Structures are given as structure tokens and as C-alpha cells.
Amino acid sequence: MAKAGRPAQGATVIDVAARAGVSAMTVSRVINGRSGVSAATREAVERAIAELSYVPNVAARSLVTSAELRIGVVYSNPSAAFMSELLTGVFEEASTRGARLVLLKGEGGKAPDAAALARFAAAGLSGILLAPPLGEASAVLKALRGLDVPVAAIAAYHVPGATCVRIDDRRAACEMTRHLLDQGHRRLGFVTGNPNQAASAERRAGLEDALRDAPDASVQLVQGDFSYASGLRAGEELLDGPSPPTAIFASNDDMAAAVVSVAHRRQLDVPRQLTVVGFDDTTAAVTLWPPLTTIHQPVRRLAAEALALVADAARGSEGRTPTGRDLVLEHEMVLRSSTAAPPA
């Protein structure tokens, strides 16, 4: 007997993904016979397809398979390591789908100007991806408003008219803070991220969640913007005080790497004299000494999932990407050599 709710004949690839406990991208790979899916996962997806009586809209798909799929990517991020991971995920997924990418870059973390956005929006795009911080930039959203194309915002929260693909930044930051507290640290420093990104506020909220359970701990907050330069300034400020922290948690790896650089310049041993941790797990986390303990945010997969969603919607097989959808992927805390108990 079919369960109450959406009729089985109206099931979509997203319904199948939810039933099977996998991503929409994985369902698409199973349907299209692509590799990279385990036998157990494939069986779970096929079982969900059968239970929901899901039938891909082959007629709608056939109308567009011969047409070029053009996916626009709007990006501007001060972290080269983060953008390298994001664009790699986009390129890899686009190549499996025969999609052509159209890129528009803003400078210095700012949105492209209005004229560039207008030309971009009129370029006959099948779908649009917004990389952080532009997924929450009012100028970009205003320029794209009213376009009849699916939009996905990567690592963003509550974007009107778009699907958001992200991790739970608050829970991740809470876990990292608890790890520092469990090591015995009670004087913490925290470098916040770009104030225009919701993820920054979520990471700070996660820090504060953990600190509520440690009333004997204190934290000094310093504003950053996710750039290496802001991490240098924050590191200097935190370590200049009369009672500097024994552990510094930076809101991304670029700023954490900058803090490590400041510590080295002051001849502080990391981690014996100062623990430093980051967030994202980009190449910046493993290209310095010591390698950073950090939160692994699956940036490539976030980007690939976002492209898969807009590509499937643009193909017409699932209709337009549902507005307000929030796809949350799992994160992981990666323990490396930059953490230790506080000095005696």
C-alpha cells in the first residue's frame, strides 16, 4: 500500500534519494549506469525506485539531450585553495554530463558588477551555480531574479529561489571546540569569517554552543574575512595580549595557516606552545608544518551535487529545482599534528 503524501507516480529523483539515503547525484549515476557506485548502494537505489514506482521522464529528457547544457558559475572567493576544490568538483561533474561551463568571476570576494551580471543572465544558461560568498550576495540574487532557470547556492543558507547545498557548520564548529576543551584548553582564540556569509555566523554559534558547557573557559574573538591576510592580522592581535590563548580556532584553513605563520615568526612551537585548528580541509591544511587539524568540508562533492541538481532540473526530467531546498552533507573532523594539550 502506498503511503500518504506524494503519489508514487509523482515521485522524483529527490524522493528516490531520500528513500535510499543517498544523494540525488548517486541516484542519477545509478539510473544512467555510471560507475563509482557500490553494489550495496546501487541495490538500495534500485529498491527505492521500485518502491516509489519512479519512472524517469524519458520523453522530456529526449527533447534536450541533443541540446547543449550550459551551466553558469558565478564565483569570487579570497581563498584560492577553497575555490580550487570547488571548481574541480564542478568540472568533474560537468564532464560526466557533457555540460559546458560558463564562468563569471568577481574580484576580491565581491559580486561582479551589474552590467556583467546582466550579460551573464542573458547568455542562454540552463542553470546557475553560486559559489560562496556570492550565493548570499543581494546584488547577484537581484540580477538573477525572475530567470526561469534552476539555481543552486554552494555552502549557503536560506537563499530565496535557490537550492542550498552545504554542511552543518554549527555542529562542525561545536565538535571542534569540544575537542579543544577536551584537550584541556581554557583560553581560546577564535578568528571569525566573512561577516556577509551565514556560514561565519553558524561557525561562531557552534563555538558558543560548546563553551556553554565549559563555564571555566574564555574566548577572544577577532574578525577575519576568510583571507590569509586577515588571518595574519588576527594572529598578531590574539598573540599580542597579556594572556594569549593556548589554542586558536580559525574559521577556515587559510586563516589558520596564517596564524601558524605568525606563531613561527614569534618562535612559538606549534602545537607544544600553541594549538591551531582550521576549517574546510583544503590543500592549505596539508602544505604547511605542522599539518592542520581541521573540519573536512567536502567542497568537491558540494559543488558536484549542486551541479547535478541544476543539470537534472535543466534536462527537464525532474522539473525545476525546488526552491528553498536545503541539502546538508556530512562533515568530518580530521586530526593532524597541530593540536596538543596546553603547556603546563
Secondary structure as the mmCIF struct_conf table of DSSP 4:
data_model
#
loop_
_struct_conf.conf_type_id
_struct_conf.id
_struct_conf.beg_label_comp_id
_struct_conf.beg_label_asym_id
_struct_conf.beg_label_seq_id
_struct_conf.end_label_comp_id
_struct_conf.end_label_asym_id
_struct_conf.end_label_seq_id
HELX_LH_PP_P HELX_LH_PP_P1 ALA A 2 LYS A 3
BEND BEND1 ALA A 4 ARG A 6
HELX_RH_3T_P HELX_RH_3T_P1 ALA A 8 GLY A 10
HELX_RH_AL_P HELX_RH_AL_P1 VAL A 13 ALA A 20
TURN_TY1_P TURN_TY1_P1 GLY A 21 GLY A 21
BEND BEND2 VAL A 22 VAL A 22
HELX_RH_AL_P HELX_RH_AL_P2 ALA A 24 ILE A 31
TURN_TY1_P TURN_TY1_P2 ASN A 32 GLY A 33
BEND BEND3 SER A 35 GLY A 36
HELX_RH_AL_P HELX_RH_AL_P3 ALA A 39 LEU A 52
TURN_TY1_P TURN_TY1_P3 SER A 53 SER A 53
HELX_RH_AL_P HELX_RH_AL_P4 VAL A 58 VAL A 64
TURN_TY1_P TURN_TY1_P4 THR A 65 SER A 66
BEND BEND4 ALA A 67 ALA A 67
HELX_LH_PP_P HELX_LH_PP_P2 GLU A 68 GLU A 68
STRN STRN1 LEU A 69 TYR A 75
BEND BEND5 PRO A 78 PRO A 78
HELX_RH_AL_P HELX_RH_AL_P5 ALA A 80 ARG A 97
TURN_TY1_P TURN_TY1_P5 GLY A 98 GLY A 98
STRN STRN2 ALA A 99 LYS A 105
BEND BEND6 GLU A 107 GLU A 107
TURN_TY1_P TURN_TY1_P6 GLY A 108 GLY A 109
HELX_LH_PP_P HELX_LH_PP_P3 LYS A 110 ASP A 113
HELX_RH_AL_P HELX_RH_AL_P6 ALA A 114 ALA A 121
TURN_TY1_P TURN_TY1_P7 ALA A 122 ALA A 122
BEND BEND7 ALA A 123 ALA A 123
BEND BEND8 SER A 126 SER A 126
STRN STRN3 GLY A 127 LEU A 130
TURN_TY1_P TURN_TY1_P8 PRO A 132 PRO A 133
HELX_RH_3T_P HELX_RH_3T_P2 LEU A 134 GLU A 136
HELX_RH_AL_P HELX_RH_AL_P7 SER A 138 LEU A 144
TURN_TY1_P TURN_TY1_P9 ARG A 145 GLY A 146
BEND BEND9 ASP A 148 VAL A 149
STRN STRN4 VAL A 151 ILE A 154
TURN_TY1_P TURN_TY1_P10 ALA A 155 ALA A 155
BEND BEND10 TYR A 157 TYR A 157
TURN_TY1_P TURN_TY1_P11 PRO A 160 GLY A 161
BEND BEND11 ALA A 162 ALA A 162
STRN STRN5 THR A 163 ILE A 167
HELX_RH_AL_P HELX_RH_AL_P8 ASP A 169 ASP A 182
TURN_TY1_P TURN_TY1_P12 GLN A 183 GLY A 184
STRN STRN6 ARG A 187 THR A 192
TURN_TY1_P TURN_TY1_P13 PRO A 195 ASN A 196
BEND BEND12 GLN A 197 GLN A 197
HELX_RH_AL_P HELX_RH_AL_P9 ALA A 198 LEU A 211
TURN_TY1_P TURN_TY1_P14 ARG A 212 ASP A 213
TURN_TY1_P TURN_TY1_P15 PRO A 215 ASP A 216
STRN STRN7 SER A 218 GLN A 223
BEND BEND13 PHE A 226 SER A 227
HELX_RH_AL_P HELX_RH_AL_P10 TYR A 228 ASP A 240
BEND BEND14 GLY A 241 SER A 243
BEND BEND15 THR A 246 THR A 246
STRN STRN8 ALA A 247 ALA A 250
BEND BEND16 SER A 251 ASN A 252
HELX_RH_AL_P HELX_RH_AL_P11 ASP A 253 ARG A 265
TURN_TY1_P TURN_TY1_P16 ARG A 266 GLN A 267
TURN_TY1_P TURN_TY1_P17 VAL A 270 GLN A 273
STRN STRN9 THR A 275 VAL A 277
BEND BEND17 PHE A 279 PHE A 279
STRN STRN10 ASP A 280 ASP A 280
HELX_RH_3T_P HELX_RH_3T_P3 THR A 283 ALA A 285
TURN_TY1_P TURN_TY1_P18 VAL A 286 VAL A 286
BEND BEND18 THR A 287 PRO A 290
HELX_LH_PP_P HELX_LH_PP_P4 PRO A 291 LEU A 292
STRN STRN11 THR A 293 THR A 293
STRN STRN12 THR A 294 HIS A 296
HELX_RH_AL_P HELX_RH_AL_P12 VAL A 299 ARG A 315
TURN_TY1_P TURN_TY1_P19 GLY A 316 GLY A 316
BEND BEND19 SER A 317 GLU A 318
BEND BEND20 ARG A 320 ARG A 320
HELX_LH_PP_P HELX_LH_PP_P5 THR A 321 PRO A 322
TURN_TY1_P TURN_TY1_P20 THR A 323 GLY A 324
STRN STRN13 ASP A 326 LEU A 329
STRN STRN14 GLU A 332 VAL A 334
BEND BEND21 SER A 337 SER A 338
HELX_LH_PP_P HELX_LH_PP_P6 ALA A 341 PRO A 343
#
